[in-house]
Amino acid sequence: MTNILKSEKLIIVISSPSGAGKSSICKQLLKDDPKLNISISDTTRPPRDNETNGTDYNFIEKNEFEKRIRNNEYIEYANVFGNYYGSLHKDVQNSLDNGFDVLFDIDWQGSLQLKASNQPNLLTIFIIPPSKEIIYERLKLRAEKSGDNEKAIKYRMEMYETEMSHQNEYEYIVENDDFEKCVYKIKEIILEARAKLNI
C-alpha cells in the first residue's frame, strides 16, 4: 500500500490523543521553522468553521478517497472517528524534493504504516496531555467552537485509552502541560535529528 519516499530530509510524525494539542503545536512549529513543510491530509470529514480547504485539509468525497486508495496514491491513511484521512505520496515527495523536512499531523495508525514501510529518516513524537480530565475540558471547549455534540466528545473520550496505549511505539514522548515548553522541547528533538543527518 505505502510508497517509499526518496529523500535525505526528515519525515517528522507528531501524534496524540484527540484534544492533546498536536495541531496547535504543528502550526507553531511551521510558523517558527522555515525548513518545515506540513503534509496536508485528504479527509472525508466535513470542514469545521475555522478550517480552510487546501490549508488545513483537502476535503474530498468518500468515493474519491477510496479511488485513491485503490490507485495506491497514499503514503499512509486511516479511518479515524468514521472518516478517512490520508497523505498523498506525490505531495510529500514534492515537499522533500524542494528541500523541506515534512511534518505529519497524524494518528498512531498512520505512524505505524510509515514505520512498517521503512520510510527513511523517520522521526516520531507522541504528545501526551497532563491528564485525562484536561482532555475532556479541551474537547468541550473545542466543541463549542466547532459544533461537535456530546456524543462526539464521548466517543473521543472512549478512544483516549486506545490512543494513549500506542505512545511507546514512538521515539519521543513529550507532555503538553505548558504549550511553549512543549514546542521548545520538540524543536530541540528536531534540531538533534537534523544534526545526526548532517554527520
Backbone bond lengths (Angstrom), bond angles and torsions (degrees), N, CA, C in turn:
res aa  C-N    CA-C-N  psi(-1)  N-CA   C-N-CA  omega(-1)  CA-C   N-CA-C  phi
1 M - - - 1.466 - - 1.518 110.77 -
2 T 1.352 117.41 -44.36 1.455 120.23 -170.70 1.521 110.97 -92.54
3 N 1.323 115.34 136.42 1.456 121.65 175.84 1.525 109.38 -87.12
4 I 1.331 115.39 149.71 1.465 119.62 177.95 1.530 109.03 -90.73
5 L 1.319 115.56 130.85 1.463 121.44 179.16 1.526 110.05 -82.40
6 K 1.316 115.57 147.34 1.467 120.96 176.07 1.522 107.59 -107.71
7 S 1.328 116.22 110.78 1.460 118.82 -178.64 1.514 112.40 -171.53
8 E 1.339 114.50 154.66 1.462 120.73 170.71 1.525 110.02 -106.55
9 K 1.332 117.41 7.82 1.466 122.51 178.57 1.530 109.78 -91.64
10 L 1.334 115.50 168.65 1.468 120.59 -179.49 1.523 112.21 -80.70
11 I 1.313 115.19 144.53 1.464 122.82 168.22 1.521 105.14 -112.73
12 I 1.326 116.37 109.04 1.467 122.02 -171.53 1.519 109.91 -107.28
13 V 1.324 115.89 119.94 1.462 121.19 179.28 1.521 109.28 -105.55
14 I 1.336 116.09 127.62 1.462 120.78 173.34 1.521 107.92 -120.87
15 S 1.326 115.55 122.11 1.466 121.91 -179.79 1.524 109.51 -127.97
16 S 1.329 115.19 163.53 1.469 120.43 177.23 1.518 108.26 -171.35
17 P 1.330 117.22 166.74 1.464 118.86 167.76 1.525 109.47 -63.95
18 S 1.311 116.86 154.85 1.465 120.92 177.48 1.528 110.03 -57.96
19 G 1.338 116.10 128.41 1.459 120.03 178.29 1.517 114.82 94.47
20 A 1.341 117.83 -0.29 1.473 120.08 -178.01 1.528 112.69 -85.03
21 G 1.329 117.06 -5.99 1.459 119.75 172.13 1.508 116.95 102.63
22 K 1.352 118.15 12.94 1.456 118.22 -174.27 1.529 113.72 -64.96
23 S 1.327 117.77 -35.86 1.471 119.57 -179.58 1.526 111.32 -66.93
24 S 1.328 116.94 -40.17 1.474 120.61 176.66 1.523 110.71 -65.14
25 I 1.323 116.00 -39.16 1.471 121.05 178.23 1.522 110.28 -64.02
26 C 1.328 116.71 -45.36 1.470 120.91 179.71 1.524 110.95 -61.65
27 K 1.328 117.37 -41.86 1.471 120.85 179.13 1.523 111.30 -61.71
28 Q 1.337 116.51 -39.78 1.465 120.45 179.11 1.522 111.19 -67.94
29 L 1.328 117.08 -41.65 1.465 121.26 177.99 1.524 111.01 -60.44
30 L 1.329 116.55 -43.41 1.461 121.49 179.78 1.532 111.63 -64.79
31 K 1.318 114.69 -38.27 1.465 120.38 179.33 1.527 111.21 -65.13
32 D 1.336 116.57 -38.08 1.463 121.99 -173.56 1.529 114.35 -89.20
33 D 1.334 117.62 -18.55 1.464 120.75 -170.03 1.531 111.05 -125.07
34 P 1.337 118.22 103.38 1.474 121.08 -178.10 1.531 114.09 -68.98
35 K 1.347 116.47 -11.34 1.469 119.22 179.36 1.526 112.59 -87.49
36 L 1.341 116.31 -2.41 1.467 121.58 -178.53 1.518 111.58 -101.46
37 N 1.327 115.38 143.71 1.455 121.35 171.36 1.532 107.74 -133.05
38 I 1.325 116.91 143.43 1.461 120.62 -178.01 1.521 110.01 -89.67
39 S 1.307 116.13 142.03 1.461 120.64 169.00 1.522 107.04 -83.74
40 I 1.342 116.98 109.84 1.465 121.15 -179.44 1.521 108.45 -82.77
41 S 1.322 116.31 116.21 1.458 121.38 -175.58 1.526 111.98 -79.05
42 D 1.332 115.19 146.00 1.463 120.66 162.49 1.521 107.78 -73.36
43 T 1.316 117.87 145.43 1.459 120.24 172.52 1.525 110.46 -147.57
44 T 1.329 114.46 151.67 1.465 119.84 178.02 1.524 111.86 -97.78
45 R 1.336 117.69 -1.69 1.463 118.04 179.09 1.521 109.82 -81.28
46 P 1.336 117.62 153.88 1.461 119.58 178.71 1.526 111.18 -70.62
47 P 1.336 117.59 150.35 1.466 119.62 179.53 1.524 112.03 -69.48
48 R 1.340 115.51 145.29 1.467 120.33 170.42 1.528 108.20 -78.11
49 D 1.321 115.44 167.81 1.466 120.80 -175.25 1.526 113.19 -58.79
50 N 1.339 116.14 -31.32 1.471 119.27 -175.32 1.526 112.86 -96.65
51 E 1.332 117.62 11.64 1.462 121.01 -175.93 1.530 111.63 -107.50
52 T 1.343 114.75 146.46 1.461 121.59 -178.93 1.524 109.73 -118.98
53 N 1.325 116.32 131.79 1.457 121.30 177.59 1.528 109.69 -63.08
54 G 1.348 115.79 131.79 1.455 120.89 179.60 1.514 114.27 88.38
55 T 1.327 116.62 -11.65 1.470 121.14 177.80 1.519 110.58 -112.26
56 D 1.331 115.94 -52.15 1.466 120.65 178.08 1.529 110.61 -86.91
57 Y 1.310 115.73 -48.36 1.471 123.63 177.05 1.519 108.11 -148.81
58 N 1.340 115.46 164.14 1.455 121.05 165.07 1.531 105.79 -97.81
59 F 1.309 116.99 108.62 1.462 121.47 -175.95 1.534 109.06 -86.73
60 I 1.346 115.35 114.88 1.461 120.03 -176.60 1.527 110.40 -130.65
61 E 1.332 115.45 166.16 1.463 121.03 179.36 1.535 110.29 -76.45
62 K 1.324 114.81 154.81 1.470 120.85 -178.14 1.531 112.01 -59.95
63 N 1.352 116.88 -41.37 1.473 118.86 -178.21 1.529 111.59 -65.75
64 E 1.352 117.48 -32.70 1.461 121.47 176.54 1.524 110.78 -69.14
65 F 1.339 116.07 -41.35 1.470 120.53 178.21 1.530 109.78 -61.19
66 E 1.333 116.68 -47.00 1.471 120.19 -177.83 1.524 111.85 -65.97
67 K 1.325 116.48 -31.41 1.468 120.66 174.55 1.527 110.13 -63.90
68 R 1.335 116.15 -41.60 1.470 120.34 179.10 1.528 111.51 -67.59
69 I 1.331 116.92 -33.45 1.473 120.18 174.51 1.529 109.37 -61.56
70 R 1.335 115.36 -47.69 1.474 119.96 -179.02 1.529 111.68 -61.23
71 N 1.326 115.92 -32.77 1.465 120.94 -179.43 1.530 113.34 -85.98
72 N 1.352 116.13 5.07 1.466 121.48 177.14 1.529 112.38 58.96
73 E 1.341 115.24 40.98 1.467 119.83 -176.82 1.521 113.53 -89.35
74 Y 1.344 117.24 -15.02 1.467 119.88 -175.53 1.516 112.11 -96.45
75 I 1.335 115.55 136.20 1.462 120.07 173.08 1.525 109.58 -75.87
76 E 1.336 115.90 -29.38 1.466 122.44 173.24 1.523 107.42 -158.41
77 Y 1.341 115.03 150.32 1.471 119.05 172.51 1.518 108.76 -154.86
78 A 1.322 115.15 161.10 1.469 120.32 -178.49 1.520 109.47 -154.71
79 N 1.324 114.68 156.97 1.465 120.93 171.24 1.520 106.82 -102.41
80 V 1.338 115.89 114.20 1.462 121.54 -175.81 1.526 108.88 -122.43
81 F 1.328 116.54 121.07 1.467 121.75 -179.11 1.527 111.73 52.93
82 G 1.344 115.75 36.78 1.464 120.54 174.99 1.517 115.11 85.15
83 N 1.328 117.60 3.91 1.470 121.08 178.78 1.529 109.93 -125.32
84 Y 1.333 115.70 146.61 1.456 120.91 176.24 1.534 111.02 -80.10
85 Y 1.335 114.30 144.88 1.463 122.36 170.24 1.533 106.28 -136.77
86 G 1.334 117.21 140.04 1.460 118.36 179.21 1.514 113.11 -161.12
87 S 1.352 116.00 153.67 1.469 122.55 -179.35 1.522 109.03 -109.66
88 L 1.328 115.63 123.82 1.466 120.40 -179.58 1.528 111.27 -75.14
89 H 1.339 115.18 129.97 1.459 120.92 -179.71 1.521 111.39 -55.52
90 K 1.334 117.71 -44.94 1.473 120.89 -174.62 1.530 111.93 -64.22
91 D 1.342 117.07 -35.94 1.469 120.08 -179.87 1.528 111.19 -69.56
92 V 1.343 115.95 -42.53 1.469 120.53 179.87 1.528 110.06 -66.01
93 Q 1.343 116.11 -45.27 1.462 120.18 -179.87 1.530 110.96 -61.44
94 N 1.322 116.93 -37.74 1.463 121.60 179.02 1.542 111.24 -61.89
95 S 1.351 116.25 -43.31 1.473 120.17 177.65 1.529 111.12 -63.05
96 L 1.342 116.46 -43.48 1.463 120.91 179.13 1.527 110.99 -63.36
97 D 1.339 116.14 -41.82 1.471 120.83 179.78 1.523 111.52 -62.63
98 N 1.339 116.38 -28.18 1.461 121.25 179.92 1.532 112.71 -89.14
99 G 1.349 116.32 9.94 1.457 120.62 171.25 1.520 116.13 89.86
100 F 1.331 117.35 12.44 1.459 120.71 179.66 1.528 111.56 -94.95
101 D 1.339 116.07 147.26 1.461 121.01 160.05 1.525 105.55 -78.17
102 V 1.339 116.78 140.05 1.463 119.47 -174.30 1.525 110.55 -107.57
103 L 1.334 114.33 129.68 1.455 122.78 -177.74 1.523 109.87 -100.17
104 F 1.332 116.50 127.81 1.460 122.52 177.28 1.527 109.77 -109.47
105 D 1.317 116.20 122.41 1.469 122.91 173.31 1.526 105.84 -102.03
106 I 1.350 116.04 84.60 1.472 121.05 -172.09 1.528 110.52 -136.43
107 D 1.336 115.93 169.49 1.463 119.33 -179.15 1.530 110.70 -91.82
108 W 1.325 115.60 -177.72 1.471 121.25 -174.97 1.526 112.68 -63.14
109 Q 1.337 117.35 -29.31 1.471 119.34 -179.67 1.527 110.74 -63.95
110 G 1.337 115.72 -46.90 1.458 120.19 178.46 1.517 112.23 -65.19
111 S 1.328 116.09 -39.02 1.461 120.94 178.81 1.526 111.28 -61.83
112 L 1.327 116.17 -42.76 1.470 120.40 178.42 1.517 111.69 -62.08
113 Q 1.333 116.68 -39.25 1.462 120.43 179.17 1.526 110.71 -63.90
114 L 1.329 116.59 -41.93 1.465 119.90 178.67 1.527 111.18 -64.55
115 K 1.332 116.39 -41.09 1.470 120.43 178.85 1.522 111.21 -66.03
116 A 1.339 116.03 -42.84 1.464 120.75 -177.02 1.529 112.22 -66.30
117 S 1.342 115.89 -27.29 1.466 119.42 -178.04 1.534 112.76 -90.68
118 N 1.350 115.50 6.06 1.470 121.13 176.08 1.528 112.96 56.80
119 Q 1.339 115.95 46.32 1.460 119.15 175.48 1.529 109.79 -63.77
120 P 1.332 118.17 142.84 1.463 120.20 -178.10 1.533 111.63 -73.60
121 N 1.325 115.62 148.50 1.476 122.73 171.38 1.525 113.28 53.14
122 L 1.321 114.80 45.80 1.462 120.85 -178.14 1.531 110.35 -88.37
123 L 1.326 115.77 127.69 1.468 123.16 178.92 1.528 107.48 -120.05
124 T 1.335 117.57 119.92 1.463 120.05 -175.34 1.529 111.48 -117.19
125 I 1.340 115.20 130.94 1.466 122.41 -175.95 1.530 108.44 -131.42
126 F 1.332 115.97 130.77 1.465 121.02 178.98 1.529 109.11 -113.41
127 I 1.329 115.90 127.17 1.461 121.79 179.55 1.521 109.53 -94.61
128 I 1.328 116.59 126.45 1.469 119.40 176.28 1.533 109.65 -112.92
129 P 1.318 117.16 146.39 1.468 120.68 177.10 1.521 109.97 -83.47
130 P 1.338 118.17 163.95 1.465 120.33 176.63 1.528 112.35 -63.52
131 S 1.348 116.91 -31.96 1.473 120.20 -179.39 1.522 110.16 -162.36
132 K 1.323 115.26 162.07 1.463 121.59 176.93 1.527 110.48 -65.46
133 E 1.337 116.56 -34.66 1.463 121.32 -179.08 1.533 111.38 -62.97
134 I 1.326 115.50 -38.65 1.466 119.53 179.22 1.526 110.54 -65.51
135 I 1.332 116.67 -37.78 1.473 120.53 176.27 1.525 110.04 -58.19
136 Y 1.325 116.30 -45.64 1.467 120.06 -179.12 1.529 110.76 -60.30
137 E 1.318 116.81 -43.60 1.467 120.70 179.33 1.531 111.31 -64.29
138 R 1.334 116.28 -41.31 1.463 120.08 179.14 1.527 111.19 -65.13
139 L 1.327 116.59 -41.12 1.459 120.18 179.71 1.526 111.32 -65.70
140 K 1.324 116.49 -37.57 1.474 119.86 177.53 1.530 110.34 -64.14
141 L 1.330 115.58 -42.64 1.460 120.79 179.54 1.526 110.60 -64.62
142 R 1.333 116.21 -42.63 1.465 120.95 179.51 1.528 111.06 -65.77
143 A 1.337 116.51 -36.00 1.467 121.36 -179.73 1.525 111.43 -62.51
144 E 1.323 115.89 -35.60 1.463 120.05 178.82 1.529 110.90 -63.57
145 K 1.338 116.63 -33.04 1.464 121.08 -178.84 1.525 111.77 -85.84
146 S 1.345 116.66 -37.07 1.461 120.25 -171.76 1.522 114.45 -96.45
147 G 1.337 116.34 -16.48 1.461 118.91 -179.19 1.519 113.91 91.58
148 D 1.343 118.20 6.71 1.475 120.32 174.16 1.528 109.20 -61.05
149 N 1.323 116.63 142.38 1.463 119.52 178.54 1.530 110.76 -96.25
150 E 1.331 116.07 177.01 1.467 121.56 -177.97 1.522 111.53 -61.14
151 K 1.339 116.18 -33.76 1.465 120.79 178.80 1.530 110.80 -62.75
152 A 1.346 116.26 -41.61 1.467 120.97 178.88 1.527 110.84 -65.12
153 I 1.330 116.18 -40.84 1.471 120.31 178.09 1.526 110.19 -63.03
154 K 1.325 115.90 -44.73 1.468 121.35 -179.11 1.531 110.79 -60.00
155 Y 1.326 115.68 -42.78 1.473 119.93 -179.46 1.525 110.78 -65.05
156 R 1.327 116.51 -42.33 1.464 120.35 179.15 1.535 111.19 -63.63
157 M 1.328 115.77 -37.22 1.461 119.65 177.99 1.531 110.97 -67.74
158 E 1.329 116.71 -35.69 1.473 120.59 177.39 1.529 110.47 -65.01
159 M 1.343 116.14 -33.05 1.463 120.47 -179.19 1.535 112.68 -80.71
160 Y 1.333 116.05 -11.89 1.460 121.19 -175.87 1.534 112.32 -54.50
161 E 1.333 116.65 -48.61 1.469 120.29 -177.26 1.525 111.30 -63.87
162 T 1.332 116.18 -39.57 1.471 120.13 177.69 1.518 110.60 -60.69
163 E 1.321 115.49 -47.12 1.464 119.94 -178.80 1.529 111.33 -63.96
164 M 1.322 116.58 -43.92 1.471 120.73 -179.81 1.531 111.95 -64.29
165 S 1.329 117.00 -29.14 1.469 120.78 -177.72 1.533 112.31 -66.94
166 H 1.334 117.20 -13.82 1.471 120.64 -178.14 1.529 113.03 -97.24
167 Q 1.329 117.86 2.59 1.467 119.50 -174.04 1.524 113.65 -60.66
168 N 1.335 117.46 -32.28 1.465 119.97 -177.16 1.530 113.44 -76.02
169 E 1.338 117.12 -2.20 1.460 120.95 175.34 1.539 110.92 -83.71
170 Y 1.336 116.22 -4.72 1.463 121.59 -176.95 1.529 110.44 -102.34
171 E 1.328 116.03 152.67 1.467 120.61 179.59 1.524 111.72 -67.43
172 Y 1.331 116.51 -38.10 1.462 121.52 -176.58 1.522 110.60 -129.50
173 I 1.324 115.04 141.20 1.461 121.78 173.93 1.524 106.89 -120.66
174 V 1.341 115.89 124.05 1.469 120.71 -176.65 1.524 108.57 -125.88
175 E 1.332 115.83 129.21 1.468 120.06 179.35 1.531 110.66 -84.16
176 N 1.328 115.68 133.08 1.468 120.74 176.33 1.526 109.21 -99.90
177 D 1.331 114.35 72.40 1.457 121.01 175.98 1.529 108.59 -92.96
178 D 1.336 114.77 -45.62 1.459 122.77 175.43 1.530 106.55 -117.24
179 F 1.336 117.40 116.18 1.467 122.17 -171.89 1.533 112.03 -56.20
180 E 1.324 117.31 -48.97 1.464 120.71 -176.59 1.528 111.89 -64.37
181 K 1.318 116.68 -40.60 1.476 120.62 178.14 1.525 110.71 -65.75
182 C 1.333 115.93 -39.10 1.465 121.13 179.25 1.530 110.19 -62.64
183 V 1.326 116.90 -47.35 1.468 121.57 179.22 1.534 110.34 -62.16
184 Y 1.338 116.79 -42.15 1.460 121.07 179.62 1.533 110.68 -61.15
185 K 1.321 116.88 -43.22 1.465 121.69 179.71 1.533 110.84 -61.56
186 I 1.334 116.21 -42.75 1.465 119.75 -179.65 1.534 110.68 -66.83
187 K 1.331 116.40 -38.61 1.469 119.86 176.02 1.529 110.88 -59.48
188 E 1.321 116.68 -41.29 1.474 120.97 178.09 1.528 111.07 -61.98
189 I 1.335 116.28 -41.94 1.471 121.50 179.40 1.531 110.19 -62.15
190 I 1.333 116.19 -43.29 1.468 121.00 -179.73 1.534 110.60 -65.46
191 L 1.329 116.96 -44.22 1.465 120.48 179.63 1.531 111.51 -61.81
192 E 1.313 116.33 -40.09 1.467 121.21 178.35 1.532 110.77 -63.53
193 A 1.342 115.92 -42.26 1.466 120.59 179.69 1.527 110.51 -65.96
194 R 1.330 116.76 -39.36 1.470 120.06 177.58 1.525 110.97 -63.98
195 A 1.319 115.97 -40.51 1.478 120.35 179.87 1.520 110.48 -61.44
196 K 1.325 117.64 -39.53 1.471 121.29 179.10 1.533 111.39 -65.19
197 L 1.339 116.22 -37.63 1.476 120.17 179.96 1.527 111.33 -66.00
198 N 1.331 116.13 -30.20 1.471 120.30 -175.61 1.522 113.23 -88.33
199 I 1.339 116.74 -1.77 1.482 119.79 179.93 1.533 109.53 -70.46
